[in-house]
Amino acid sequence: MIDLNEYKLELEYPCKWCYKIVIKDEHNANAIARNVLQDRDHKVTKSNVSSNGKFKSYNIDLTVNSDEDREKLHKDFHQHKNVKMVV
């Protein structure tokens, strides 16, 4: 089995990146994205709905400028009170 933690992702920046967030049905993905990204240009699209309809996932596409920028945004989405998971 390959351990992917042994490899560093090599990207050329700036580049397009997609975060997938999972939130409860009653929360607004656009509001969450605006809260985390402020004035950064981004696009939110619906991805999937859980079988019981309680959770929804959304793709948030934007341009990231560096490894630090990409990792910080992942952390910011992860720490948002209405986000259950970031992929």
C-alpha positions in Angstrom: 0.0 0.0 0.0 1.3 3.5 -0.9 1.5 6.0 1.9 0.6 9.3 0.3 1.9 11.2 3.4 5.4 10.5 2.1 4.8 12.7 -0.9 4.6 16.5 -1.1 2.0 17.9 -3.5 3.9 20.0 -6.1 1.8 22.7 -7.7 2.6 25.7 -9.8 1.0 28.8 -8.3 -1.2 30.6 -8.7 -3.5 27.7 -9.6 -7.2 26.7 -9.5 -8.3 24.8 -6.4 -11.5 23.2 -5.2 -12.6 22.8 -1.6 -15.5 20.5 -0.9 -17.4 21.4 2.3 -20.1 19.4 4.0 -22.7 21.4 6.0 -26.1 20.8 7.6 -29.1 21.4 5.3 -30.1 24.6 7.1 -26.8 26.4 6.6 -26.0 28.6 3.5 -22.8 27.6 1.6 -22.6 31.0 -0.1 -22.6 32.8 3.2 -19.9 30.5 4.6 -17.7 31.0 1.5 -18.1 34.8 1.7 -17.3 34.7 5.5 -14.1 32.7 4.9 -13.0 34.2 1.6 -14.1 37.8 2.1 -13.7 39.6 -1.2 -11.8 36.8 -3.1 -13.3 35.7 -6.3 -14.9 32.2 -6.0 -17.7 30.0 -7.3 -20.0 27.8 -5.1 -21.7 24.9 -6.7 -23.9 22.2 -5.1 -22.3 18.8 -5.1 -24.3 16.1 -3.2 -27.0 15.5 -0.6 -26.9 12.8 2.1 -29.4 10.0 1.8 -31.5 11.5 4.6 -31.2 15.0 3.3 -29.7 16.3 6.6 -26.3 17.2 5.0 -25.3 18.8 1.7 -21.9 19.2 0.1 -20.7 22.0 -2.0 -17.7 22.7 -4.2 -15.9 26.0 -3.7 -13.6 26.9 -6.6 -11.1 29.6 -6.5 -7.5 30.5 -7.3 -4.9 29.9 -4.6 -1.6 31.7 -4.6 0.8 29.4 -2.6 0.9 26.3 -0.4 0.5 28.5 2.6 -2.6 30.2 1.1 -4.2 26.8 0.2 -3.5 25.3 3.6 -4.7 28.4 5.5 -8.0 28.4 3.6 -8.5 24.7 4.3 -7.9 25.4 8.0 -10.3 28.4 7.9 -13.1 26.3 6.3 -12.4 23.5 8.7 -12.7 25.9 11.7 -15.9 27.5 10.5 -18.7 26.8 13.0 -21.2 25.6 10.4 -18.8 23.4 8.4 -18.9 19.7 9.4 -16.1 18.5 7.0 -13.7 19.8 4.4 -12.3 17.6 1.7 
